[in-house]
Amino acid sequence: MSTNSVAQSPSAAQAAPRIDTYAPETRRARRRTAGLGLLAWIIGIVFCLPAIWMLLTSFHSEADAATNPPSFAAGLTLDSYRVFFGSGSGASPWPPLLNSLMASVFSTLLVLVLALPAAYALSIKRVEKWTDVMFFFLSTKMLPVVAGLLPVYLFANNVGMLDNIWLLVILYTSMNLPIAVWMMQSFLADVPVSIIEAAQVDGARLPTVLARVVAPVAAPGIAATSLICFIFSWNELLFARVLTSVTAQTAPVFLTGFVTSQGLFLAQLCAASVVVSLPVLAAGFAAQDKLVQGLSLGAVK
């Protein structure tokens, strides 16, 4: 009897149910995760409320949009969008939209062409006193934009480039280049040096290394940089307002034309804001994967 009981004791111990000593900690961790997720959703909805309210107001009539408190059950109409696209007023939004698209796209391409070699020199093949160079790039953003408005206006007037879309391309390139160099320097710092050296051993020159080795590896960071530069160029108003009039008028300048001193304009302004925001939203949605990877690149070591 005693021998059998001793022989059966290991199997009996294995068959006994295990007591999960970590169950309370696991439940607390799950509750904490669920609470943080709920909080994130609430914060996201709060941040989206202004955009949702703008979209809803754009479908209201001017009388309904001006009510206080606002009427959620008001009838919906497309009159504001018809006015934006020239119905009745005769002003077409397409030239300003195309001007903004042209200025934003061309300036972003120029920024990438100039920022990639600069970031390569500051991160991989570092120049002497590269930290001083980075501080110089940062210091160029410390000057208030309005402080440089008059010199830029006088220069453009003397060279005959007022109301010229290429002047905005040059300005947007110079304004976004420091930010692009700062961002891409941190992205390119994570590129393995070994693959660059291997390409150089195979005889690849610097343009080939940048185009076929560095650019594909740092594609998420380049996408994030280009999207931010595009957004900054698309939303710029001060220089576009002062330096353009009719020919090179951009979408933000055209948008301000709906603000009048007399009459109601809230619904039309919301409709114009929705249309002007669509290209940025479309670009962000198309590059959202690369944008998240680029902005989080190097965050976890």
C-alpha positions, 0 to 999 in steps of 0.5 A: 500500500505504501509503495503504491501510494508513493508511486502514484504521488508524482502523477497525482501532483501533476493532475492537481489543478494549478493555482494562477498566482498572477490572475489578479495582476493580469486582470488589473493589467487588462482593466488598465489597458481597456481604460487607456484604450477608452481614454484614447478614443475619448481624446480622439473624438474630442480632437475630431469634434471641430472637424466634424462640426465644420463638416456638418455646418457646411451642409446647413443653410446660412440661417441655420448655421448662424443660430445660437445655440446651433441646430443639430436637426437643421435641414441639409443642403449643398448650397454652400458648396455650389457657391464655393464652386462658382455658382452665382458668384462666378469665381472658380476655385480651381486656379487657386487650388492648382496654384497651391498644389503646384507650390506645395508639390514642387517645393516639397520635391526641392526640399527632399532633393536638397535635404537628403544629401545634407542629412547624409552629411550630418548623420552618416558621413558627418562633417566637422562640427556637425552639431553647430551646423544643426544649430544653425539650421534650427536658428533660421526658424527663430526669426518671426515670419513677419519680420522677413515679409517686407524684405521679401516683398521689396526683393520680389518687387524689384525683380518683377516676381510679385504674383508669381507662383515660382516665388512661392515655390522658392520661399516654401523650399527655404522655409521647410528645408531646416525642418526637413534636414532636422527630421531626415538627419535623425532618420538617416542616423538609423541606416546601417553603415555596413550596407552603404560601405558594401555599395561603395565597395561595389563601385557605387557613387554618392548619387547611386548610394543615396538613390538606391541604398539610403532612400529605400531604407529611410523611405518611412522617414522620407515619407513623413518629412515630405508629408509635413513639408507638403502640409506646411506649404499648403497651409501657408497664408501670410506670404501668399496673401501679401505676395500674390493677387490674382495669377498666383493666388493660393487656396488659403488666400481664396478661402479668406475671401469668404469672410465678409464684414456684412451678411452671413458667411459661416456655412460657405466658409465651412464648405470652403474649408472642407474642400481646401482640407481634402488634399491634405487629408487624402495625402495623409491617408495615402501615406499613413503607414509610412507616416507612422513608421517614419515618426516612430523610427528610432523611438524604440532602441 
